[in-house]
Amino acid sequence: MSSRLFSSVLDIATPGRFPRTQKWVWRRVYNILSLFWSDADWRFMNYGYLPEGEPFPLKPEDEPERVFIGLYQQAVAGLELEGKHVLEVGSGRGGGSRYIARYYAPAAVTGMDYSPETVRRARRLNDDTPVLSFENGDAENMPFADGSFDIIVNIESSHCYGDVPAFSREVSRVLKSGGWFTFADMRPKSQLNSLDVQLGAPGLELVEHRNITPRVIAALDAAETRKSERIGKSRLLRRFMSEFSGSKGSVLYKGLKSGSVVYVARRYRKAR
Ligand SMILES: C[S@@+](CC[C@H](N)C(=O)[O-])C[C@H]1O[C@@H](n2cnc3c(N)ncnc32)[C@H](O)[C@@H]1O
């Protein structure tokens, strides 16, 4: 797939333009990816985050996925997770939920994703982790009772949603009073202001906002070799995967570098 064609697909999949088509396209993409991409040592589908300074603690077996775990580590750093009920919305192959379940002693972690094949893949890849489960469900209409969770995590998933305000209202509904919503994703620079309006459902107070683009670019650079070795294995999908995974030279990598695409992190708290 040429970069120009990929740009057109991105255009259709860009939040706000064709919401229903966008949602349908992404679901197909993730179903197909999860069906055919069976690598047991690949539990993440994000661009990563490389913090400055001292590296955060990780078990040796998790080191290969450090940069992808980094997005989760920065999302939950400083939050009290022990004994808490955590929901990840858009949990993908489950690596982020698995990291939280294994490192922070929560009571339970539920990963939810709207791609049924991705949920099946996540269950297979993470069946070694107690307190962790995966469910099929839509961010815009979650299958959970009001006030079910202490913490909701959402990493690089919201750009797929047809209705981000509906997602934010659902977050506010299923969070307990005093609970935290921690979010990270990218948007075209021109959409940043509307993203903040869309995420601010009644009951959610914005506590922290950061532009993490430089740390995401550093992670993309650090992961380039591992990714290109993996991508190189599948000739048919090579071009698509290279664009999709943000390899150097891809449309999204260039967008992040030039500032036309921005990767942000937000933290909200539900009023007590
Ligand atoms: C780029 S992947 C990120 C996965 C994971 N958060 C990670 O960092 O590895 C985006 C995920 O969001 C899921 N997703 C997209 N739209 C969704 C929706 N409306 N409800 C729930 N999950 C959704 C996709 O199926 C996909 O697994």
The ligand as a Gaussian input file, in Angstrom:
#p B3LYP/6-31G(d) Opt

LIG

0 1
 C       -4.033000       0.815000      18.712000
 S       -4.899000      -0.449000      19.567000
 C       -4.286000      -0.185000      21.219000
 C       -4.459000      -1.407000      22.079000
 C       -3.868000      -1.275000      23.468000
 N       -4.464000      -0.188000      24.185000
 C       -2.360000      -1.115000      23.415000
 O       -1.867000      -0.029000      23.772000
 O       -1.680000      -2.061000      23.039000
 C       -6.588000       0.175000      19.666000
 C       -7.566000      -0.818000      20.272000
 O       -8.807000      -0.134000      20.529000
 C       -9.868000      -1.027000      20.214000
 N      -11.099000      -0.252000      19.964000
 C      -11.353000       0.564000      18.924000
 N      -12.583000       1.078000      19.006000
 C      -13.143000       0.591000      20.144000
 C      -14.405000       0.767000      20.779000
 N      -15.375000       1.535000      20.255000
 N      -14.624000       0.123000      21.945000
 C      -13.654000      -0.664000      22.485000
 N      -12.455000      -0.888000      21.916000
 C      -12.177000      -0.256000      20.757000
 C       -9.353000      -1.757000      18.980000
 O      -10.068000      -2.945000      18.718000
 C       -7.888000      -1.983000      19.355000
 O       -7.708000      -3.196000      20.015000

